[in-house]
Amino acid sequence: MTTLFDITFEDQKFIPDIGNLGNYVRCSGGTIAVSASAALVGGYGMAVTPRTTTLGNYAGHAFLARYVEPQTRIRQRFYFDPNSISCSDTTNIVIAQAGSYARPIYQVVLYCSSSVYYLFTYCFKDDNTSLYSGTFSILDQPQYIEMDWKASSAPGANDGFLTIWVGGVEKKTTTAVDNDTFRVSTPRLGVTAGASTSYTISGTMYFDSWKANNDGSSIGA
């Protein structure tokens, strides 16, 4: 197994330090802070606060990204706590994605409905259409989320896939994906995409212990 990165925030108590380790931070309306109050593993975690006013389609980003060599497979794990974030019903918040700098290859999306939290994924194909996983609920508490993505092995093979687990339990798998031209080079964590102009979000989410490998082996807690 080759570990691509392992970000614990323990030695990265301030955002400028994060940017010195092959990472970058982007904020457009939202904010990021590394603090003890956000800790889910160890003594420090990453607190992400989206813009609290109405969001625009290309605003409200607040995320940490990690550059890696282009990968045909990437497995990631991070800890996440919605921390009772409040949003208008059916608000979609992309909390994790991977792809190139210019476009996502897959996304993990959080949404709220009647104070219940749900996740789903989009897995993109070579023609830039996407496959939707279907939704599943998560708890309003710390939990670890793990994703395994693989590019298709050859043109026409259509054997790419994306699997997501929560707390070690498999939730959804998207198979038969035509994505042989894709490579992951820029995983992102936080609020990685702007929300619709009709949505509002209020509160702060917590992230911690972000790790990735390139052979698909289980990372776990």
RODO-2510 file (C-alpha; in nm, 4 decimals, decimal comma):
residues 221
     n   res          X          Y          Z
     1     m     0,0000     0,0000     0,0000
     2     t     0,1125     0,3552    -0,0741
     3     t    -0,0246     0,6150     0,1640
     4     l    -0,0855     0,9308    -0,0374
     5     f    -0,1408     1,1553     0,2636
     6     d    -0,2383     1,1436     0,6305
     7     i    -0,3554     1,4786     0,7697
     8     t    -0,4320     1,4773     1,1413
     9     f    -0,4158     1,8561     1,2140
    10     e    -0,2161     1,7885     1,5309
    11     d     0,0888     1,9780     1,3971
    12     q    -0,1200     2,2122     1,1869
    13     k    -0,2920     2,4324     1,4419
    14     f    -0,3136     2,7288     1,2061
    15     i    -0,4286     2,7416     0,8457
    16     p    -0,0990     2,8938     0,7144
    17     d     0,0782     2,5775     0,8333
    18     i    -0,1588     2,3566     0,6315
    19     g    -0,0662     2,5401     0,3125
    20     n     0,3005     2,4499     0,3591
    21     l     0,2480     2,0752     0,3322
    22     g     0,1442     2,0256    -0,0291
    23     n    -0,2072     2,1459     0,0461
    24     y    -0,4035     2,4569    -0,0318
    25     v    -0,7007     2,6258     0,1278
    26     r    -0,9735     2,8096    -0,0619
    27     c    -1,2398     3,0231     0,1024
    28     s    -1,5032     3,2256    -0,0790
    29     g    -1,7491     3,3462     0,1807
    30     g    -1,6974     3,0535     0,4199
    31     t    -1,4198     3,0098     0,6763
    32     i    -1,1872     2,7350     0,7997
    33     a    -1,0251     2,7119     1,1414
    34     v    -0,8129     2,4424     1,3029
    35     s    -0,9009     2,4222     1,6709
    36     a    -0,9397     2,1974     1,9727
    37     s    -1,3177     2,2433     1,9654
    38     a    -1,3282     2,0730     1,6230
    39     a    -1,1279     1,7682     1,7351
    40     l    -1,2854     1,4335     1,6460
    41     v    -0,9591     1,2362     1,6702
    42     g    -0,6746     1,3625     1,8883
    43     g    -0,6519     1,7206     2,0093
    44     y    -0,7294     1,9278     1,6966
    45     g    -0,9688     1,9166     1,4041
    46     m    -1,0857     2,1338     1,1159
    47     a    -1,3958     2,3512     1,1605
    48     v    -1,5664     2,4631     0,8388
    49     t    -1,8280     2,7379     0,8481
    50     p    -2,0138     2,7982     0,5207
    51     r    -2,1335     3,1463     0,4337
    52     t    -2,4344     3,2126     0,6567
    53     t    -2,6227     3,4236     0,4022
    54     t    -2,7735     3,2984     0,0769
    55     l    -2,5128     3,1152    -0,1264
    56     g    -2,4338     3,1599    -0,4951
    57     n    -2,3485     2,8855    -0,7398
    58     y    -1,9791     2,9810    -0,7415
    59     a    -1,9501     3,1169    -0,3884
    60     g    -1,9443     2,9779    -0,0395
    61     h    -1,6442     2,7465    -0,0898
    62     a    -1,4380     2,6708     0,2178
    63     f    -1,2178     2,3677     0,1704
    64     l    -0,8790     2,2070     0,2130
    65     a    -0,7297     2,0391    -0,0955
    66     r    -0,4359     1,8044    -0,1283
    67     y    -0,2306     1,7660    -0,4463
    68     v    -0,1252     1,4099    -0,5377
    69     e     0,0218     1,2509    -0,8472
    70     p    -0,2626     1,1558    -1,0846
    71     q    -0,4179     0,8320    -0,9593
    72     t    -0,6328     0,5656    -1,1256
    73     r    -0,7506     0,4573    -0,7800
    74     i    -0,7883     0,6411    -0,4537
    75     r    -0,9359     0,5363    -0,1210
    76     q    -1,0004     0,8111     0,1337
    77     r    -1,1185     0,8221     0,4928
    78     f    -1,2096     1,1217     0,7076
    79     y    -1,4004     1,1851     1,0277
    80     f    -1,7070     1,4064     1,0058
    81     d    -1,9596     1,5600     1,2430
    82     p    -2,2494     1,7690     1,1044
    83     n    -2,2445     1,9371     1,4469
    84     s    -2,6153     2,0266     1,4205
    85     i    -2,5564     2,2516     1,1203
    86     s    -2,8813     2,4173     1,0147
    87     c    -2,9921     2,4481     0,6514
    88     s    -3,3032     2,5081     0,4516
    89     d    -3,4715     2,1789     0,3621
    90     t    -3,3006     1,9763     0,0859
    91     t    -2,9929     2,1985     0,0913
    92     n    -2,7073     2,0168    -0,0839
    93     i    -2,3549     2,0656     0,0550
    94     v    -2,0657     1,8915    -0,1210
    95     i    -1,8433     1,7923     0,1740
    96     a    -1,5831     1,5929    -0,0199
    97     q    -1,4789     1,5459    -0,3788
    98     a    -1,1896     1,4205    -0,5840
    99     g    -1,0793     1,4916    -0,9375
   100     s    -0,8590     1,7386    -1,1178
   101     y    -0,8285     2,1072    -1,0435
   102     a    -1,0819     2,1852    -1,3170
   103     r    -1,3533     1,9265    -1,2575
   104     p    -1,4804     1,6733    -1,0034
   105     i    -1,4664     1,3005    -1,0692
   106     y    -1,6790     1,2093    -0,7704
   107     q    -1,8577     1,3997    -0,4942
   108     v    -1,9967     1,3203    -0,1495
   109     v    -2,3012     1,5355    -0,0768
   110     l    -2,4684     1,6163     0,2558
   111     y    -2,8257     1,7370     0,2700
   112     c    -3,0729     1,8119     0,5456
   113     s    -3,4455     1,7454     0,5522
   114     s    -3,6641     1,7949     0,8610
   115     s    -3,3492     1,8070     1,0781
   116     v    -3,2325     1,4655     0,9509
   117     y    -2,8947     1,4383     0,7738
   118     y    -2,8385     1,2336     0,4589
   119     l    -2,5477     1,1561     0,2265
   120     f    -2,5312     1,0548    -0,1374
   121     t    -2,2628     1,0428    -0,4062
   122     y    -2,2203     1,1428    -0,7669
   123     c    -1,9733     0,9452    -0,9783
   124     f    -1,8899     1,1132    -1,3091
   125     k    -1,8381     0,9394    -1,6426
   126     d    -1,6121     1,0274    -1,9360
   127     d    -1,9008     1,2042    -2,1099
   128     n    -1,9391     1,4280    -1,7994
   129     t    -2,2752     1,2821    -1,7036
   130     s    -2,2955     1,1415    -1,3513
   131     l    -2,4338     0,8377    -1,1717
   132     y    -2,6339     0,9045    -0,8530
   133     s    -2,5971     0,6599    -0,5664
   134     g    -2,9261     0,7153    -0,3858
   135     t    -2,9427     0,8547    -0,0327
   136     f    -2,8831     0,7167     0,3147
   137     s    -2,9130     0,8806     0,6563
   138     i    -2,6261     0,9575     0,8922
   139     l    -2,6207     1,0580     1,2582
   140     d    -2,5574     1,4045     1,3960
   141     q    -2,2405     1,2911     1,5706
   142     p    -1,8754     1,2087     1,4917
   143     q    -1,8375     0,9216     1,2441
   144     y    -1,5842     0,8159     0,9861
   145     i    -1,6609     0,8151     0,6154
   146     e    -1,4605     0,6123     0,3654
   147     m    -1,4723     0,6121    -0,0156
   148     d    -1,3009     0,3878    -0,2707
   149     w    -1,2909     0,5106    -0,6326
   150     k    -1,1365     0,3337    -0,9308
   151     a    -1,1058     0,4346    -1,2957
   152     s    -1,2199     0,1914    -1,5606
   153     s    -0,9346    -0,0304    -1,6815
   154     a    -0,9701     0,0403    -2,0558
   155     p    -1,1949     0,2120    -2,3104
   156     g    -1,5210     0,0214    -2,3239
   157     a    -1,4438    -0,1903    -2,0172
   158     n    -1,6849     0,0153    -1,8036
   159     d    -1,5554    -0,1410    -1,4829
   160     g    -1,4961     0,1758    -1,2834
   161     f    -1,6704     0,2070    -0,9474
   162     l    -1,7263     0,4130    -0,6326
   163     t    -1,8108     0,2699    -0,2895
   164     i    -1,8898     0,4643     0,0276
   165     w    -1,8917     0,3397     0,3872
   166     v    -1,9976     0,5095     0,7115
   167     g    -1,8524     0,3725     1,0336
   168     g    -1,7183     0,0739     0,8433
   169     v    -2,0624    -0,0210     0,7038
   170     e    -2,0988    -0,0187     0,3259
   171     k    -2,3811     0,2152     0,2247
   172     k    -2,3739     0,2477    -0,1531
   173     t    -2,1719     0,1151    -0,4469
   174     t    -2,1875     0,2587    -0,7972
   175     t    -2,0610     0,0112    -1,0578
   176     a    -2,0219    -0,0201    -1,4366
   177     v    -1,8782     0,3323    -1,4635
   178     d    -1,7237     0,4415    -1,7956
   179     n    -1,4432     0,6628    -1,6589
   180     d    -1,1195     0,5281    -1,8074
   181     t    -0,9952     0,8771    -1,9041
   182     f    -1,0171     1,0139    -1,5481
   183     r    -0,7371     1,0536    -1,2939
   184     v    -0,7620     1,1935    -0,9415
   185     s    -0,5047     1,4591    -0,8533
   186     t    -0,6869     1,7021    -0,6212
   187     p    -0,8964     1,5564    -0,3390
   188     r    -1,0898     1,8234    -0,1441
   189     l    -1,2545     1,8305     0,1971
   190     g    -1,4906     2,0898     0,3470
   191     v    -1,7509     2,2880     0,1528
   192     t    -1,6057     2,2012    -0,1857
   193     a    -1,8749     2,3466    -0,4125
   194     g    -2,1120     2,6406    -0,3936
   195     a    -2,4800     2,5775    -0,3244
   196     s    -2,7822     2,7020    -0,5110
   197     t    -2,8751     3,0677    -0,4690
   198     s    -3,1985     2,9639    -0,2974
   199     y    -3,0247     2,7786    -0,0138
   200     t    -2,9178     2,9050     0,3265
   201     i    -2,6783     2,7338     0,5664
   202     s    -2,5930     2,8244     0,9244
   203     g    -2,3462     2,6649     1,1637
   204     t    -2,0100     2,4885     1,1621
   205     m    -1,9182     2,1338     1,0578
   206     y    -1,6188     1,9414     1,1930
   207     f    -1,3685     1,7316     0,9939
   208     d    -1,0648     1,5378     1,1138
   209     s    -0,8056     1,2685     1,0362
   210     w    -0,8084     1,2714     0,6538
   211     k    -0,6123     0,9838     0,5003
   212     a    -0,5786     0,8291     0,1535
   213     n    -0,4076     0,5380    -0,0236
   214     n    -0,3928     0,4255    -0,3855
   215     d    -0,4464     0,0490    -0,3672
   216     g    -0,7987     0,0293    -0,2277
   217     s    -0,7011    -0,1356     0,0992
   218     s    -0,9310    -0,0636     0,3938
   219     i    -0,8306     0,2347     0,6097
   220     g    -1,0935     0,2076     0,8836
   221     a    -1,1141     0,3941     1,2133
***
